[in-house]
Amino acid sequence: MNIQKTAFVVVIAGLAGCTNKQLYQGMMQNRQHACLQELPQDQEACFKRYEMSFEEYQQIRQQAQQQVETAKPEKQ
């Protein structure tokens, strides 16, 4: 899926009042659907790239945010 389609999905979902989890799941479904356009021998690897649950994603995201926060120099 190209960037324009992804942006459109995010905007529409945001206007509809979707939660972050719903947005994440919708984007993952779109990406998984795009895997069907891959060659048959490449589809399995494509699907594996997009099987992370929202909870796993959220945990990784929080860890990354914490690393950024601890790496920031203190303002004086």
N, C-alpha and C positions, 0 to 999 in steps of 0.2 A: 504494500500500500504506500502511496506516495505521501509526502508531507502535507499537501493541501487537503487530501482526504482525511488524514489524521487530525489536522487542525479543525476541520469542519465537524468531525465527530465530537471533539472535545468541546467546541463552542456550543453545539446543539445540546449535548449532554449537560453542560453547565447551565444553559438556559432552562433546561427541563428540571433542574434541581437535583441532579444525580449526586450521590455520595462519591467520595474518592474511590471507594471499593468498586462501585458500579462502573465508574469511568475506567478503572484499571481492567476490570473484567471485559468490558466492551472492546477496549483496545487490544487486549490479548486475543479475544475471539476473532477480531479483524485480522490480526497478524497470523493466527493459525489458519484462517481461511485462505490467506495469501499463500500459505505453504502448499495448497492444492495446485498452485500454478507452477510449482517446481517440478523438475523431472522426478519420476517415481522413485528413483534410487536416492534422491536428495530430500524427499519429503520427511522421512523419519528424523533426520538430523534437524530439519527446520522446526518440526513440532517440538523437539526436545528443547530448543532455544526458548520456547514460549510456554513452558509448563510450570513456571514458578507461581506459587499461590500469592494472593495479595498479602497475606500475613508474612510470608517469607520476604517479599519485596519491602514491606513496611519495616521489618526488623533490619534489613540491610541498609535501608535508607536512613533509619535512625542512627545506626552505628556510624555511617558516613558523616552525618551531621555532627555527631559528637566529636569525631576526629577533627573536623573542620573547626569546631568551637575550641577545642583544646590546643589546636595549632596556631590560633590567632594570637598575635602579640597583644599584651595588655595596653590599653590606651592610657596615656598620662597627660 
